[in-house]
Amino acid sequence: MAGFNRRKFIKGAAVGGVGATTVAAPAIAQSNPEIKWRLTTSWPKSLDALHGGALRIGERVAELTDNKFQIQTFAAGELVPGLQVLDAVQNGTVECGHSAMYYYFGKDDTFVFASALPFGLNVRQHNAWLQEGGGMKLLNDFLKAYNVTMFPAGNSNCQMGGWFSKEIKTVEDLKGLKFRMGGFAGKIMQRLGVVPQQIAAGDIYPALEKGTIDGAEWIGPYDDEKLGFVKVAKFYHYPGWWEPSSTLGFICNNDKYNELPKQYKEALASATAEVNSWIANKYDAINPGALKRLVAAGAVLKPFPPEVMDASWKAANDLYKEIGEKNLAFKKMYDSYVAFRADAYLWTSVADFTMDSYMIRYRNAGQL
């Protein structure tokens, strides 16, 4: 029997080990194809929180898939107009998009629940309803008819009520007012005499400057400062009751989404979840400084009078009842949403509101 050859054994083991590794690695790599998607947004590049969030989705997906799944991001107007993102994704012009889904309420009022119901949930509550209250299942069941799947991908938090050339003191001041606002809330404002205008972000400033519109809302201090509204309107009203929070949606074409390997679907879910938090956190960090600068530049901060808030509340609830009587999809979503809202604000009134109110007293007294 031949003696044991230690050198030959080690050499053979090393070759075998290396061989096993070099065979396995390419096999794993080859199992995931190279895929390139195009993402179109509703935002100009200047809005770095919104457009920046869309860019981050692509960056994170690439990192999570070793650059095999790449998403190229295009700003509003580069491929399609900012308010046509849903159409472009639905018909396969692009594979995915980043938008506010309430822009498409003209197709069905039910789209509002994907973004913001006026007098609805705040950002934490809305995320809770989507993720733990059955909201996402309801929404994606609804969106099947439009051949898209949605992931929450950012939130602008509670918004401001907008910029006005004249102070709003009574409900009468709203009558005949040509006011730019996004989506569904215009139906409510119409009941108060407002003439709502849906205008993309980049077109709002010239419309205000020329007097084509009498006022406009966009998001809040940081983005409003970038768009220069303080230069052409003075009164800055709050709160934006039509958007107590406003979820942004990453939508993808169902045909393209269903073709993705499981790992790529998981990468999308992870990336959008990260961006969902990142955008909300960014706005909380950057809005205070922007608000101070706007006031220094001449903005006059004014809360909406209680009379205006109460009239808006009544008009909103009257509208919801009327829509629900005709639109079963809206009613199904609304019933789930308002039941969740009642309990959410019960808890908020006990914990967050009490604590926030106490701390705000000290902040207003200059003691924080």
C-alpha positions as CSV (number, residue, x, y, z in Angstrom):
1,M,0.0,0.0,0.0
2,A,1.4,3.3,-1.0
3,G,2.3,5.7,1.9
4,F,0.3,8.9,2.6
5,N,1.6,11.8,0.5
6,R,0.8,14.9,2.5
7,R,2.0,17.4,-0.1
8,K,-0.1,15.7,-2.9
9,F,-3.2,15.6,-0.6
10,I,-2.9,19.4,0.3
11,K,-2.4,20.3,-3.4
12,G,-5.4,18.2,-4.5
13,A,-7.6,19.7,-1.7
14,A,-6.6,23.2,-2.7
15,V,-7.4,22.6,-6.3
16,G,-10.7,21.0,-5.4
17,G,-11.6,23.9,-3.1
18,V,-10.8,26.5,-5.6
19,G,-12.5,24.6,-8.3
20,A,-15.7,24.4,-6.3
21,T,-15.6,28.1,-5.5
22,T,-15.0,29.2,-9.1
23,V,-17.8,27.0,-10.3
24,A,-20.3,28.1,-7.7
25,A,-19.8,31.9,-7.9
26,P,-20.6,32.3,-11.6
27,A,-23.6,30.0,-11.2
28,I,-25.0,32.3,-8.5
29,A,-24.2,35.4,-10.6
30,Q,-25.8,34.0,-13.7
31,S,-29.0,33.2,-11.9
32,N,-29.8,36.9,-11.6
33,P,-30.1,38.7,-15.0
34,E,-29.1,42.2,-15.8
35,I,-32.3,44.3,-15.9
36,K,-32.6,48.0,-16.7
37,W,-35.7,50.0,-15.9
38,R,-36.7,53.7,-16.5
39,L,-38.3,55.6,-13.7
40,T,-40.2,58.9,-14.5
41,T,-41.2,61.3,-11.7
42,S,-43.7,64.1,-11.2
43,W,-40.9,66.3,-9.8
44,P,-38.4,68.8,-11.2
45,K,-34.8,68.1,-10.3
46,S,-34.7,71.3,-8.2
47,L,-36.9,69.6,-5.6
48,D,-34.1,67.5,-4.0
49,A,-36.2,65.9,-1.4
50,L,-38.8,64.5,-3.8
51,H,-36.7,63.9,-6.9
52,G,-33.8,63.0,-4.6
53,G,-35.9,60.3,-3.1
54,A,-36.6,58.8,-6.5
55,L,-32.9,58.8,-7.3
56,R,-32.2,57.0,-4.0
57,I,-34.5,54.2,-4.9
58,G,-32.5,53.4,-8.0
59,E,-29.2,53.7,-6.1
60,R,-30.3,51.4,-3.3
61,V,-31.7,48.8,-5.7
62,A,-28.4,48.7,-7.6
63,E,-26.4,48.3,-4.4
64,L,-28.7,45.5,-3.2
65,T,-28.4,43.6,-6.5
66,D,-24.7,44.0,-7.3
67,N,-25.6,46.5,-10.0
68,K,-27.5,43.9,-12.0
69,F,-30.9,45.7,-11.5
70,Q,-30.5,49.3,-12.5
71,I,-33.2,52.0,-12.5
72,Q,-32.5,55.2,-14.4
73,T,-34.5,58.2,-13.1
74,F,-36.0,61.0,-15.2
75,A,-37.4,64.2,-13.9
76,A,-40.9,65.5,-14.9
77,G,-41.0,66.4,-18.5
78,E,-37.9,64.6,-19.6
79,L,-39.8,61.6,-20.8
80,V,-43.5,62.4,-20.0
81,P,-45.2,65.3,-18.3
82,G,-45.2,65.3,-14.5
83,L,-48.9,64.6,-14.2
84,Q,-48.9,61.6,-16.6
85,V,-46.7,59.2,-14.6
86,L,-49.5,56.7,-14.0
87,D,-50.4,56.6,-17.7
88,A,-46.8,56.0,-18.7
89,V,-46.3,53.2,-16.2
90,Q,-49.7,51.6,-16.9
91,N,-49.1,51.4,-20.7
92,G,-45.5,50.3,-20.4
93,T,-43.9,53.5,-21.8
94,V,-41.7,53.2,-18.7
95,E,-41.4,50.4,-16.2
96,C,-41.9,52.5,-13.0
97,G,-42.7,56.0,-11.7
98,H,-42.7,58.2,-8.6
99,S,-45.7,60.4,-8.1
100,A,-48.5,61.4,-5.8
101,M,-51.4,59.1,-6.6
102,Y,-54.1,61.7,-5.8
103,Y,-53.1,63.5,-9.0
104,Y,-55.2,60.8,-10.8
105,F,-58.4,61.3,-8.9
106,G,-60.0,62.2,-12.3
107,K,-59.8,58.5,-13.2
108,D,-61.3,57.4,-9.8
109,D,-61.7,59.3,-6.5
110,T,-60.3,56.2,-4.7
111,F,-56.8,57.2,-5.7
112,V,-56.9,59.7,-2.9
113,F,-56.3,57.1,-0.3
114,A,-52.9,56.3,-1.7
115,S,-51.7,59.8,-1.0
116,A,-53.8,62.0,1.4
117,L,-57.5,62.2,2.4
118,P,-58.4,65.7,3.5
119,F,-58.8,65.8,7.2
120,G,-57.3,62.4,7.3
121,L,-54.3,60.7,9.0
122,N,-51.0,62.2,9.9
123,V,-47.8,60.6,8.6
124,R,-47.3,58.0,11.3
125,Q,-51.0,57.1,11.3
126,H,-51.1,56.8,7.5
127,N,-48.0,54.5,7.5
128,A,-49.6,52.4,10.2
129,W,-52.9,52.1,8.2
130,L,-51.0,51.2,5.1
131,Q,-48.7,48.7,6.7
132,E,-50.6,47.3,9.6
133,G,-54.3,48.3,9.0
134,G,-54.8,46.6,5.6
135,G,-54.4,49.7,3.6
136,M,-51.8,48.4,1.1
137,K,-53.8,45.3,0.3
138,L,-56.9,47.4,-0.4
139,L,-54.9,49.8,-2.5
140,N,-53.1,47.2,-4.6
141,D,-56.3,45.3,-5.2
142,F,-57.7,48.5,-6.5
143,L,-54.7,49.3,-8.6
144,K,-54.8,45.9,-10.4
145,A,-57.3,47.5,-12.8
146,Y,-54.6,50.0,-13.8
147,N,-51.9,47.4,-14.2
148,V,-49.6,48.8,-11.5
149,T,-48.3,47.9,-8.1
150,M,-47.5,50.6,-5.5
151,F,-45.0,50.8,-2.7
152,P,-45.1,53.8,-0.3
153,A,-42.0,55.8,-1.1
154,G,-41.9,59.0,0.9
155,N,-44.1,61.4,2.8
156,S,-44.1,65.2,2.8
157,N,-45.7,65.2,6.3
158,C,-48.3,67.8,7.2
159,Q,-48.3,70.5,4.6
160,M,-48.9,74.2,4.6
161,G,-52.1,75.8,3.4
162,G,-50.4,77.8,0.7
163,W,-49.6,81.3,-0.5
164,F,-52.3,84.0,-1.1
165,S,-52.1,87.4,-2.5
166,K,-54.8,88.5,0.0
167,E,-55.3,87.3,3.5
168,I,-58.1,84.7,4.0
169,K,-60.3,86.0,6.9
170,T,-63.7,84.5,6.1
171,V,-65.3,81.9,3.9
172,E,-66.4,84.7,1.7
173,D,-62.8,85.4,0.8
174,L,-62.6,82.1,-0.9
175,K,-65.4,82.8,-3.4
176,G,-64.0,83.2,-6.9
177,L,-60.4,82.5,-5.8
178,K,-58.3,80.9,-8.5
179,F,-56.2,78.6,-6.4
180,R,-53.6,76.0,-7.4
181,M,-53.9,72.8,-5.5
182,G,-53.1,69.2,-6.1
183,G,-55.7,66.6,-6.8
184,F,-58.9,65.7,-5.0
185,A,-59.1,68.5,-2.5
186,G,-60.1,70.8,-5.2
187,K,-63.6,69.2,-5.2
188,I,-64.0,70.3,-1.6
189,M,-62.7,73.8,-2.2
190,Q,-65.2,74.1,-5.1
191,R,-68.0,73.8,-2.6
192,L,-66.6,76.9,-0.9
193,G,-66.5,78.9,-4.1
194,V,-62.8,78.3,-5.0
195,V,-61.9,77.7,-8.6
196,P,-59.2,75.0,-8.2
197,Q,-56.3,74.8,-10.7
198,Q,-54.1,71.7,-11.1
199,I,-50.7,73.0,-12.2
200,A,-47.4,71.1,-12.2
201,A,-44.7,72.4,-9.8
202,G,-42.6,74.2,-12.4
203,D,-45.5,76.2,-13.7
204,I,-46.8,77.6,-10.4
205,Y,-44.5,80.6,-10.0
206,P,-45.1,82.2,-13.4
207,A,-48.9,81.7,-12.9
208,L,-48.7,83.5,-9.6
209,E,-46.4,86.2,-11.0
210,K,-48.8,86.9,-13.9
211,G,-51.9,86.9,-11.8
212,T,-53.3,83.9,-13.7
213,I,-54.0,82.4,-10.2
214,D,-54.6,84.2,-6.9
215,G,-52.9,81.6,-4.7
216,A,-51.2,78.3,-4.6
217,E,-50.2,75.5,-2.3
218,W,-47.3,73.1,-3.0
219,I,-45.8,71.3,0.0
220,G,-44.1,73.3,2.8
221,P,-41.4,75.8,3.6
222,Y,-38.4,74.1,2.1
223,D,-39.8,73.4,-1.3
224,D,-41.9,76.6,-1.3
225,E,-38.7,78.6,-0.7
226,K,-37.0,76.9,-3.6
227,L,-39.9,77.7,-5.9
228,G,-39.8,81.3,-4.9
229,F,-43.4,81.8,-3.9
230,V,-42.7,84.4,-1.2
231,K,-41.6,86.8,-4.0
232,V,-45.0,86.8,-5.7
233,A,-47.5,86.2,-2.7
234,K,-47.3,87.4,0.8
235,F,-49.8,85.6,3.1
236,Y,-48.8,82.1,4.1
237,H,-51.7,80.2,5.6
238,Y,-51.7,77.0,7.5
239,P,-52.4,74.1,8.1
240,G,-52.9,72.3,4.8
241,W,-55.9,70.4,6.0
242,W,-56.2,68.6,2.7
243,E,-52.8,67.0,3.3
244,P,-52.2,66.2,7.0
245,S,-49.7,63.8,5.5
246,S,-49.0,63.0,1.9
247,T,-47.7,59.6,0.8
248,L,-45.7,59.4,-2.4
249,G,-46.1,56.3,-4.4
250,F,-43.5,54.2,-6.3
251,I,-45.5,52.4,-8.9
252,C,-44.4,49.7,-11.3
253,N,-45.9,48.1,-14.3
254,N,-47.4,44.8,-13.2
255,D,-46.2,42.9,-16.3
256,K,-42.6,44.1,-15.7
257,Y,-42.8,43.6,-12.0
258,N,-44.0,40.0,-12.3
259,E,-41.0,39.2,-14.5
260,L,-38.6,40.2,-11.8
261,P,-36.6,37.6,-9.8
262,K,-37.6,37.3,-6.2
263,Q,-34.4,39.0,-5.0
264,Y,-35.1,42.1,-7.2
265,K,-38.6,42.3,-5.8
266,E,-37.2,42.3,-2.3
267,A,-34.7,44.9,-3.3
268,L,-37.5,47.2,-4.5
269,A,-39.5,46.6,-1.3
270,S,-36.4,47.4,0.8
271,A,-35.3,50.5,-1.2
272,T,-38.8,52.1,-1.2
273,A,-39.2,51.4,2.6
274,E,-35.9,53.2,3.2
275,V,-36.9,56.2,1.1
276,N,-40.4,56.3,2.7
277,S,-38.7,57.1,6.0
278,W,-35.9,59.2,4.4
279,I,-38.1,61.8,2.7
280,A,-40.3,62.3,5.8
281,N,-37.3,62.6,8.1
282,K,-35.6,65.1,5.6
283,Y,-38.6,67.4,5.6
284,D,-38.8,67.4,9.4
285,A,-35.1,68.4,9.5
286,I,-35.1,71.1,6.8
287,N,-38.5,72.8,7.1
288,P,-37.8,74.7,10.4
289,G,-34.9,76.6,8.9
290,A,-36.7,77.3,5.7
291,L,-39.8,78.7,7.6
292,K,-37.5,81.1,9.5
293,R,-36.0,82.3,6.2
294,L,-39.4,82.8,4.6
295,V,-40.6,84.9,7.5
296,A,-37.4,87.0,7.3
297,A,-38.1,87.4,3.5
298,G,-41.6,88.9,4.2
299,A,-44.0,85.9,4.5
300,V,-46.9,86.6,6.8
301,L,-47.8,83.5,8.7
302,K,-51.6,83.1,9.3
303,P,-53.7,80.2,10.5
304,F,-56.9,79.5,8.6
305,P,-59.7,81.0,10.7
306,P,-61.9,78.5,12.6
307,E,-64.8,79.5,10.3
308,V,-62.9,78.4,7.2
309,M,-61.7,75.2,8.8
310,D,-65.2,74.2,10.0
311,A,-66.7,75.0,6.6
312,S,-64.0,72.9,4.9
313,W,-64.6,70.0,7.3
314,K,-68.3,70.0,6.6
315,A,-67.8,70.2,2.8
316,A,-65.3,67.4,2.9
317,N,-67.6,65.0,4.8
318,D,-70.6,65.8,2.6
319,L,-68.5,65.0,-0.4
320,Y,-67.3,61.7,1.0
321,K,-70.8,60.6,1.7
322,E,-71.9,61.4,-1.8
323,I,-69.0,59.7,-3.5
324,G,-69.4,56.6,-1.3
325,E,-73.0,56.2,-2.4
326,K,-71.9,55.9,-6.0
327,N,-68.4,54.4,-5.8
328,L,-68.1,51.0,-4.0
329,A,-64.3,51.0,-4.2
330,F,-64.1,54.4,-2.5
331,K,-66.6,53.4,0.2
332,K,-64.7,50.2,0.9
333,M,-61.5,52.1,1.3
334,Y,-63.2,54.9,3.3
335,D,-64.8,52.6,5.8
336,S,-61.4,51.0,6.6
337,Y,-59.7,54.4,6.7
338,V,-62.1,56.2,9.0
339,A,-62.4,53.4,11.5
340,F,-58.6,53.4,11.7
341,R,-58.5,57.2,12.0
342,A,-60.9,57.2,15.0
343,D,-58.7,54.9,17.0
344,A,-55.5,56.6,15.8
345,Y,-56.5,60.0,17.0
346,L,-57.7,58.6,20.3
347,W,-54.2,57.3,21.0
348,T,-52.6,60.5,19.6
349,S,-54.8,62.7,21.9
350,V,-53.6,60.7,24.9
351,A,-49.9,60.5,24.1
352,D,-48.3,62.7,21.4
353,F,-50.7,65.6,21.5
354,T,-50.5,66.0,25.2
355,M,-46.7,65.9,25.2
356,D,-46.3,68.1,22.1
357,S,-48.7,70.7,23.5
358,Y,-46.7,70.9,26.7
359,M,-43.4,71.3,25.0
360,I,-44.7,73.8,22.5
361,R,-45.7,76.1,25.4
362,Y,-42.0,76.2,26.5
363,R,-40.8,76.7,22.9
364,N,-43.2,79.6,22.5
365,A,-42.0,81.1,25.7
366,G,-38.4,80.9,24.5
367,Q,-37.5,78.3,27.1
368,L,-36.4,75.4,24.9
